[in-house]
Amino acid sequence: MLAFWQLAGYLPPHPPSLGTAEVAAFYSEHANSIRAGQLLSLIFSTLLIKGVRRQASGEA
């Protein structure tokens, strides 16, 4: 899951010294990779939750 956060641009986090224009520029320049990382995180989280629930209920 951390790999998807890195793909989305959340790892490493932005330094607090960045200005609003720099942060906005980062997000506009990396919009597609952010969307891809978020989509993969959503899919992975859904599958993970389903697997945990299935394991907890004793299903194979």
C-alpha positions as CSV (number, residue, x, y, z in Angstrom):
1,M,0.0,0.0,0.0
2,L,2.9,2.3,0.7
3,A,4.0,1.9,-2.9
4,F,0.7,3.3,-4.1
5,W,1.1,6.3,-1.8
6,Q,4.5,6.9,-3.2
7,L,3.1,6.7,-6.7
8,A,0.5,9.2,-5.7
9,G,3.2,11.6,-4.5
10,Y,2.5,11.4,-0.8
11,L,5.8,9.8,0.2
12,P,8.0,11.6,1.0
13,P,5.7,14.3,2.3
14,H,6.2,17.9,1.1
15,P,8.5,20.0,3.2
16,P,6.6,22.7,5.3
17,S,8.7,25.4,3.7
18,L,7.0,25.0,0.3
19,G,4.8,27.9,-0.7
20,T,1.2,27.5,-1.9
21,A,2.2,28.1,-5.5
22,E,4.8,25.3,-5.4
23,V,2.4,22.8,-3.9
24,A,-0.2,23.7,-6.4
25,A,2.3,23.3,-9.2
26,F,3.3,19.9,-7.9
27,Y,-0.3,18.6,-7.9
28,S,-1.1,20.0,-11.3
29,E,2.1,18.5,-12.8
30,H,1.6,15.1,-11.3
31,A,-2.2,14.8,-11.6
32,N,-2.2,11.5,-13.5
33,S,0.2,9.7,-11.2
34,I,-1.8,11.0,-8.2
35,R,-5.0,9.6,-9.7
36,A,-3.4,6.3,-10.5
37,G,-2.0,6.0,-7.0
38,Q,-5.4,6.8,-5.5
39,L,-7.2,4.3,-7.7
40,L,-4.7,1.5,-6.9
41,S,-5.0,2.3,-3.2
42,L,-8.8,2.2,-3.4
43,I,-8.7,-1.2,-5.2
44,F,-6.1,-2.6,-2.8
45,S,-8.0,-1.4,0.3
46,T,-11.2,-2.9,-0.9
47,L,-9.6,-6.3,-1.6
48,L,-7.8,-6.2,1.7
49,I,-10.9,-5.5,3.7
50,K,-12.8,-8.3,1.8
51,G,-9.9,-10.7,2.5
52,V,-9.8,-9.9,6.2
53,R,-13.6,-10.3,6.5
54,R,-13.5,-13.6,4.7
55,Q,-10.7,-14.8,6.9
56,A,-12.5,-13.7,10.1
57,S,-15.7,-15.5,9.1
58,G,-13.8,-18.7,8.4
59,E,-14.5,-18.9,4.6
60,A,-11.8,-20.2,2.4
